[in-house]
């Protein structure tokens, strides 16, 4: 089920077959092979990409091959009408460089020049990229390592990899454009990420910021501005599927059964209302609430909660955890990107991961680095294997999607799957392995419920985080690694030292032996904020490509150099790839600035 009805059509990929414009022999001999290359590219992309909402990706091919300015203009006009959000130029031959390139500065663009000796597609690629770079229109160059025969219609593996990197990142850029971030509340406990920076959203992402006060939740609950039939269904599902966990509050401070039951009713209503605030709900119009039915067209959002809300009313943990999961009382559905403590920068980090994978994202505190020595002292256990160099404790009370239990599987191993591939039995396993403990009143005076689970080990994951630095702007940090499991007694001993009602993930980053990835401690030490978002799989290369499109420099990553894919212009800013990334992003400035 997908009821995430965001306004705006899904972006399409435009395919531009470019050709040598000389008639009377040259162009005629190339028409069929050039257009066929466009069809092959379109077929590959449509078969291997999906939008984050599960929809099929559609490619639009120019009506004719492009041999010069007039046909380039006709192609641009068609793409504008068709809602193209990114363009891929393909050619097996020499063409007229700057006369045929895509000149739209807002659209991510790439050129695939066929590596064959019969016709110089690679020569055009170099000429066209030079034209892009001279005009300040960064483009990605795609060129296979090995020479192919002119009649070879296969796409080499290295070309496939670059096409998918470009396609996924470009679709993410185009999907965010025109959508909203919904700030529910304001700044939580002085957390910098919840100090909303409209310039970041508008200039870098093409998004707008919408703001509401948290009293809107109170108003809608008191005036029953929600679908009452759906509430009955949601509450019955919650009672049946969401197991209440241990109450860790001192006995003299624990709420009564009646108070706990009332909190359950309250937090389920919060979940319904939070969703309606983000995307609207047409059923509210029939209740006489036409304005509320519209929503805010929010592709991402955050709930402040602490402390003004949580000192008085049940916390938003249930709302955040359920909405960010890939399932609820309506079945399997697209997860929402909703940040704890209104940390908008982590909310957008979650959004990046979701748009690239279609899977739920996990919002976490980057809580503690546990060295082998500290673990030995506290538990008597000697770390070994993947954990031999220590690990990082990821834990947070709110938007940790239940997908993070690792109870879904890919090839028999723990996973977090794209939401459309999840089965009902996998959703049930995630719920079965989660408990909901009453909120600890020293943190949440108003009560509520927090999810508790332990992430399974052996999952490849990527953690990322956007930070804003004065004088630089936004920067992105990336850490690929894996989840691990500890012996049960070791887990319990360490976990009980902090808030045991929150979900725990033990994370080990991949180490490179240098810089911030010299060791696990250095990763923790160089992390730029108290929060991070992680997704299933190693998608660091995808994130780097996406960041380059948005002109956000990457200040920290452990992605192998051979996997990094940035626009060709980046090579002109120096031989050190990370320094050149900073200089290129500074030169080209934010995509929408």
C-alpha positions in Angstrom: 0.0 0.0 0.0 1.3 3.5 -0.9 -0.7 6.4 0.3 2.2 8.8 0.4 0.5 11.1 -2.0 3.0 13.9 -2.6 2.1 16.5 -5.0 4.1 16.7 -8.3 4.7 14.1 -11.0 7.6 11.7 -10.6 10.7 12.8 -12.6 11.6 11.0 -15.7 15.0 10.3 -17.3 15.6 12.0 -20.6 17.8 10.1 -23.1 19.5 12.3 -25.8 20.9 10.3 -28.8 23.5 12.6 -30.2 24.9 12.2 -33.8 27.3 13.6 -36.3 25.2 16.2 -38.2 26.8 15.7 -41.6 24.3 14.5 -44.1 24.9 12.8 -47.4 26.5 9.7 -46.0 27.8 10.1 -42.4 24.6 10.9 -40.5 22.5 8.4 -42.4 25.0 5.6 -41.6 24.7 6.3 -37.9 21.0 7.0 -37.3 20.0 3.4 -36.5 22.9 2.6 -34.2 22.7 5.9 -32.4 19.0 5.7 -31.7 19.4 2.0 -30.8 22.0 3.0 -28.2 19.4 5.4 -26.6 16.8 2.6 -26.5 19.3 0.2 -24.9 20.2 2.7 -22.2 16.5 3.5 -21.6 15.6 -0.2 -21.3 18.5 -0.9 -18.9 17.5 2.1 -16.6 13.8 1.2 -16.6 14.6 -2.4 -15.7 17.0 -1.6 -12.9 15.7 1.5 -11.2 12.5 2.3 -9.2 11.3 5.4 -7.6 11.3 5.4 -3.8 7.6 5.1 -3.8 7.9 1.8 -5.8 6.8 3.2 -9.1 8.5 2.3 -12.3 11.0 4.7 -13.7 10.2 6.1 -17.1 12.7 7.2 -19.7 11.9 9.7 -22.4 13.9 9.5 -25.6 14.3 12.6 -27.9 12.1 12.4 -31.0 15.2 12.4 -33.3 18.9 12.1 -33.0 20.5 15.4 -32.1 23.0 16.7 -34.7 23.0 20.4 -33.8 21.4 23.3 -32.0 17.9 23.1 -33.5 17.4 19.4 -32.6 19.0 20.0 -29.1 16.3 22.7 -28.6 13.5 20.4 -29.7 14.7 17.8 -27.3 14.9 20.2 -24.4 11.3 21.4 -25.3 10.1 17.8 -25.2 11.8 17.1 -21.9 10.3 20.1 -20.3 6.8 19.0 -21.4 7.4 15.4 -20.2 8.7 16.3 -16.8 12.3 15.1 -17.3 14.4 15.6 -14.2 17.8 14.4 -15.4 19.4 13.8 -18.8 21.7 11.2 -20.3 23.3 11.9 -23.6 24.5 8.8 -25.5 26.5 8.5 -28.7 28.7 6.0 -30.6 30.4 8.6 -32.8 31.9 12.0 -33.1 29.3 14.9 -32.9 29.5 18.7 -32.6 30.5 19.3 -29.0 28.9 22.5 -27.6 26.2 22.6 -30.3 24.6 19.4 -29.0 25.0 19.5 -25.2 22.2 19.8 -22.6 22.3 23.5 -21.5 19.7 23.3 -18.7 21.7 24.3 -15.5 19.2 22.8 -13.1 19.2 19.2 -14.5 21.8 16.7 -13.5 23.4 15.4 -16.7 25.7 12.7 -17.9 27.3 11.6 -21.3 27.9 8.0 -22.3 30.5 7.9 -25.1 30.7 4.4 -26.6 34.2 3.0 -26.5 34.7 1.7 -30.0 37.4 2.4 -32.6 35.2 2.4 -35.7 33.7 5.8 -34.7 35.1 8.1 -32.1 32.4 8.3 -29.5 35.1 8.8 -26.9 36.4 11.9 -28.8 32.9 13.4 -28.7 32.7 12.6 -25.0 35.9 14.5 -24.3 34.9 17.4 -26.5 31.4 17.7 -25.0 32.7 17.5 -21.4 35.2 20.2 -22.2 32.3 22.4 -23.4 30.3 21.6 -20.3 33.2 22.5 -18.1 34.0 25.7 -19.9 30.4 26.8 -19.6 30.1 25.9 -15.9 27.6 23.1 -16.5 29.1 20.1 -14.7 28.4 16.7 -16.3 29.3 13.1 -15.5 31.4 11.3 -18.1 30.7 7.6 -18.8 33.2 5.6 -20.8 33.8 1.9 -20.7 37.3 0.6 -19.9 37.4 -1.9 -22.7 37.0 -1.3 -26.5 33.8 -2.8 -28.0 32.9 -3.7 -31.5 30.6 -1.3 -33.3 27.8 -3.8 -33.4 28.1 -4.8 -29.8 24.8 -3.8 -28.1 25.8 -5.0 -24.6 26.4 -2.6 -21.7 29.7 -3.4 -20.0 29.6 -3.9 -16.2 31.6 -0.7 -15.5 29.3 1.3 -17.6 26.3 -0.2 -16.0 27.6 0.8 -12.6 28.1 4.4 -13.6 24.6 4.5 -15.3 23.0 3.3 -12.1 25.0 5.7 -9.8 24.0 8.6 -12.0 20.4 7.5 -12.4 19.7 6.9 -8.7 21.3 10.1 -7.6 19.7 12.2 -10.4 16.3 10.8 -9.5 16.8 11.7 -5.9 17.8 15.3 -6.8 14.7 15.7 -9.1 12.3 14.0 -6.6 13.2 16.4 -3.7 12.7 19.5 -5.9 9.5 21.4 -4.9 8.7 19.2 -1.9 8.6 20.4 1.8 10.3 19.7 5.0 7.7 20.0 7.8 9.1 21.3 11.1 6.7 20.1 13.8 7.8 22.4 16.6 11.1 24.2 16.9 14.5 23.7 18.4 14.9 20.6 20.7 17.3 21.1 23.6 19.7 23.3 21.6 20.3 20.8 18.9 21.8 22.6 16.0 20.2 20.4 13.4 16.8 21.5 14.6 17.6 25.1 14.0 16.1 25.0 10.6 18.2 26.7 7.9 15.8 27.7 5.0 18.8 28.6 2.8 20.1 25.1 2.9 16.7 23.6 1.9 16.0 26.2 -0.8 19.4 26.6 -2.3 20.8 23.1 -2.1 17.7 20.9 -2.3 15.1 23.0 -4.1 12.8 22.4 -1.1 10.7 24.7 1.0 10.4 24.7 4.8 7.0 24.5 6.5 6.5 25.1 10.2 3.8 24.3 12.6 3.5 24.5 16.4 3.2 21.3 18.4 -0.1 22.5 19.8 -1.6 21.5 16.4 -1.4 17.9 17.7 -3.3 18.9 20.9 -5.9 20.7 18.8 -6.5 17.8 16.5 -6.7 15.3 19.4 -9.1 17.5 21.5 -11.3 18.2 18.5 -11.0 14.7 17.0 -9.6 15.9 13.7 -8.6 12.5 12.4 -10.3 9.5 10.8 -12.1 7.8 13.7 -12.6 4.6 11.8 -8.9 4.4 11.0 -8.1 5.2 14.6 -10.2 2.2 15.7 -8.3 0.0 13.3 -4.9 1.4 14.3 -5.6 1.0 18.0 -6.8 -2.6 17.6 -3.7 -3.4 15.5 -1.4 -1.7 18.1 -2.9 -3.7 21.0 -2.5 -6.9 19.0 1.0 -6.3 17.5 2.9 -3.9 19.8 4.0 -5.7 22.9 4.4 -3.6 26.0 7.8 -3.9 27.5 9.3 -3.6 30.9 8.7 -0.5 33.0 12.1 0.7 34.1 10.7 3.6 36.2 11.0 3.4 40.0 8.0 1.6 41.4 6.8 4.7 43.3 6.8 6.7 40.0 5.2 4.2 37.6 2.0 5.1 36.0 -1.2 3.2 36.8 -2.7 0.8 34.2 -5.4 3.2 33.4 -2.8 6.0 32.8 -0.8 3.7 30.6 -3.8 2.7 28.6 -4.7 6.4 28.1 -1.1 7.0 26.8 -1.5 4.2 24.2 -4.7 5.9 22.9 -2.8 9.3 22.8 0.3 8.1 20.9 -1.7 6.1 18.3 -3.6 9.3 17.6 -0.3 11.2 17.3 0.8 8.7 14.6 -2.3 9.3 12.6 -2.0 13.1 12.9 1.7 13.2 12.2 1.1 11.4 8.9 -1.9 13.7 8.0 0.2 16.8 8.7 2.8 15.6 6.3 0.8 14.4 3.3 -2.8 15.3 4.1 -5.8 13.0 4.3 -8.8 13.4 2.0 -11.1 11.8 4.5 -10.7 14.9 6.8 -12.5 17.0 4.2 -15.7 14.9 4.6 -15.5 15.7 8.3 -15.5 19.4 7.6 -11.8 20.0 7.8 -10.9 20.9 4.2 -7.7 22.9 5.1 -6.4 20.1 7.3 -7.1 17.6 4.6 -4.4 19.1 2.3 -1.3 18.4 4.4 2.0 20.1 3.7 3.4 18.1 0.8 6.2 17.0 3.1 8.7 14.5 1.8 10.5 14.8 5.2 9.8 16.2 8.6 10.8 16.3 12.2 9.1 16.4 15.6 10.6 18.6 18.3 9.2 16.8 21.3 11.7 17.5 24.0 11.3 19.3 26.1 8.2 21.5 25.9 6.0 18.7 24.7 7.5 15.7 26.6 7.6 17.5 29.9 3.8 17.7 29.7 2.4 15.0 27.3 3.3 11.5 26.0 6.4 11.5 23.8 6.4 11.1 20.0 8.5 7.9 20.0 5.7 5.6 18.9 4.7 8.0 16.1 8.2 8.4 14.9 9.1 4.7 15.0 5.9 3.5 13.3 5.9 6.2 10.6 9.5 5.6 9.7 8.9 1.8 9.5 7.7 0.1 6.3 4.4 -1.1 7.7 1.6 -0.2 10.0 -2.1 -1.1 10.6 -2.7 -0.6 6.8 -0.1 -3.2 5.9 3.2 -2.8 3.9 3.7 0.8 2.8 6.4 3.3 2.0 8.2 4.6 5.1 8.1 8.2 6.1 11.2 10.2 6.8 10.5 11.8 10.2 13.4 13.0 12.4 13.6 12.7 16.2 14.0 16.1 18.0 13.3 17.8 14.7 16.9 17.3 13.6 16.3 18.4 10.0 19.9 17.7 8.9 19.5 14.1 10.0 16.0 14.0 8.5 17.5 14.9 5.2 20.3 12.4 5.6 17.5 9.8 6.1 15.8 11.1 3.0 19.0 10.7 0.9 19.3 7.1 2.0 15.6 6.4 1.3 15.5 7.9 -2.1 18.6 5.9 -3.1 17.4 2.6 -1.8 13.6 2.6 -1.2 14.2 1.2 2.3 13.4 2.5 5.7 16.2 4.5 7.5 17.4 4.3 11.1 17.8 7.5 13.1 20.3 7.1 15.9 22.4 8.8 18.5 26.0 8.2 17.9 26.2 7.4 21.5 29.4 5.7 22.7 32.7 4.3 21.4 33.4 1.0 23.2 37.1 0.1 23.1 38.2 -3.5 23.5 39.8 -2.5 26.8 36.6 -0.9 28.1 34.5 -3.9 27.1 37.0 -6.2 28.9 36.9 -4.1 32.0 33.1 -3.8 32.2 32.1 -7.3 31.1 35.2 -9.5 31.2 34.6 -10.3 27.5 37.4 -10.1 25.0 36.2 -8.7 21.7 37.1 -10.7 18.5 36.3 -10.9 14.9 34.7 -7.8 13.3 34.4 -6.3 16.8 38.1 -6.7 17.6 38.9 -3.0 17.3 35.9 -1.9 19.2 32.5 -0.7 18.1 30.1 2.3 18.2 26.8 2.1 20.1 23.9 3.5 18.0 20.8 4.1 20.0 17.8 6.5 20.0 14.4 6.8 21.6 12.5 7.9 18.5 12.7 7.4 14.8 14.4 4.0 14.7 12.3 2.2 12.2 11.3 -1.4 13.2 13.0 -2.5 10.0 16.2 -2.0 11.9 15.6 -5.2 13.8 17.1 -7.0 10.9 14.3 -9.5 10.8 13.9 -9.2 7.1 16.1 -11.3 4.9 18.0 -11.2 1.6 19.5 -14.5 0.5 18.8 -15.8 4.0 20.8 -13.1 5.7 19.5 -10.2 7.9 18.5 -7.2 5.9 16.4 -4.0 5.5 14.7 -4.4 2.2 13.1 -1.9 -0.2 9.6 -1.5 1.2 7.9 -3.1 -1.8 9.8 -6.4 -1.3 8.9 -6.9 2.3 6.5 -9.7 3.2 3.8 -9.7 5.8 5.6 -12.4 7.7 8.8 -10.2 7.8 6.8 -7.3 9.1 5.3 -9.5 11.8 8.8 -10.7 12.8 10.0 -7.1 13.2 7.0 -6.4 15.4 7.5 -9.6 17.4 11.1 -8.7 18.1 10.2 -5.2 19.4 8.8 -4.2 22.7 7.4 -0.9 23.8 8.5 0.1 27.3 6.8 3.0 29.1 8.9 6.1 28.7 11.4 6.7 31.5 9.9 9.7 33.4 13.2 11.2 34.2 13.5 11.9 30.4 9.9 12.0 29.4 7.8 13.5 32.3 4.6 13.2 30.2 5.1 9.5 29.6 4.6 7.7 26.3 6.3 4.6 24.9 9.7 3.9 23.4 10.6 1.0 21.1 13.1 -1.5 22.2 14.9 -3.9 19.9 18.4 -5.3 19.2 19.6 -5.1 15.6 20.8 -8.4 14.1 24.5 -8.6 13.1 26.1 -9.2 9.8 24.2 -6.4 8.0 26.2 -4.2 5.6 25.1 -0.6 6.5 26.1 2.9 5.6 25.8 5.7 8.1 25.7 9.3 6.9 25.1 12.8 8.3 24.8 16.3 6.9 26.3 19.1 9.0 26.3 22.9 8.4 29.6 24.7 9.0 29.8 28.5 9.0 32.0 29.7 6.1 31.6 26.4 4.2 27.9 25.5 4.3 26.6 21.9 4.3 29.1 19.0 4.3 28.3 15.3 4.2 30.1 12.5 6.1 29.8 8.8 5.3 30.8 5.7 7.1 30.3 2.3 5.5 30.5 -0.7 7.9 28.4 -3.5 9.3 26.3 -4.4 12.3 27.5 -6.9 14.9 26.1 -9.0 17.6 27.5 -9.5 21.1 26.9 -12.4 23.5 23.6 -11.8 25.3 25.2 -11.2 28.7 27.7 -8.7 27.2 24.9 -7.0 25.4 22.8 -6.7 28.5 25.6 -5.5 30.7 26.5 -2.7 28.2 23.0 -1.8 27.2 21.8 -1.5 30.8 24.4 1.2 31.4 22.3 3.6 29.3 18.5 3.9 28.7 17.5 0.2 28.1 14.1 1.1 26.7 15.6 2.3 23.4 16.7 0.2 20.3 20.3 -0.7 20.1 22.6 -1.2 17.1 26.2 -2.2 17.5 28.1 -0.7 14.5 31.6 -1.3 13.2 32.8 1.0 10.5 35.1 -0.3 7.8 38.6 0.9 8.6 41.2 2.2 6.1 44.1 2.7 8.5 44.4 6.4 7.9 42.7 9.7 8.7 39.2 9.5 10.4 39.1 5.8 9.5 42.4 5.0 11.1 40.5 3.2 13.9 37.0 3.0 15.3 37.8 5.7 17.9 38.7 8.1 15.2 35.4 7.6 13.4 33.6 8.5 16.6 35.9 11.4 17.3 35.4 12.9 13.8 31.7 12.4 13.6 30.2 15.9 13.3 27.1 15.7 15.4 25.3 13.7 18.0 23.0 12.0 15.4 23.5 9.8 12.4 21.2 8.0 9.9 22.0 4.6 8.6 20.6 2.5 5.7 21.1 -1.1 4.6 23.9 -1.7 2.1 27.1 0.0 1.2 25.8 3.1 -0.7 28.6 5.5 0.0 29.4 5.8 -3.7 25.7 6.7 -4.4 25.8 9.3 -1.7 29.0 10.9 -3.1 27.5 11.1 -6.5 24.3 12.7 -5.1 26.4 15.2 -3.0 28.3 16.3 -6.1 25.1 16.9 -8.0 23.9 19.1 -5.1 27.4 20.8 -4.6 27.7 19.4 -1.1 31.3 18.5 -0.3 32.1 15.2 1.4 34.3 15.8 4.4 34.7 12.2 5.6 34.2 8.8 3.9 35.7 5.4 3.6 34.5 4.5 0.0 37.2 2.9 -2.2 38.6 5.4 -4.6 37.7 3.4 -7.7 34.0 3.6 -6.8 33.8 7.4 -6.6 31.9 9.0 -9.4 31.8 12.8 -9.7 31.4 15.2 -12.7 34.4 15.4 -15.0 35.1 19.0 -14.0 36.1 17.9 -10.5 39.4 16.6 -12.1 40.3 20.2 -13.0 40.4 21.3 -9.3 43.5 19.3 -8.2 44.8 15.8 -7.9 43.5 15.1 -4.3 39.9 14.0 -4.8 38.5 15.3 -1.5 40.2 18.7 -1.8 39.1 19.1 -5.4 35.5 18.2 -4.2 35.6 21.2 -1.8 36.9 23.6 -4.5 34.5 22.4 -7.1 31.5 22.7 -4.8 32.6 26.2 -3.7 33.1 27.3 -7.4 29.8 25.9 -8.7 27.8 26.8 -5.6 24.5 25.3 -4.5 22.5 23.8 -7.4 19.5 26.2 -7.0 21.4 29.3 -5.7 
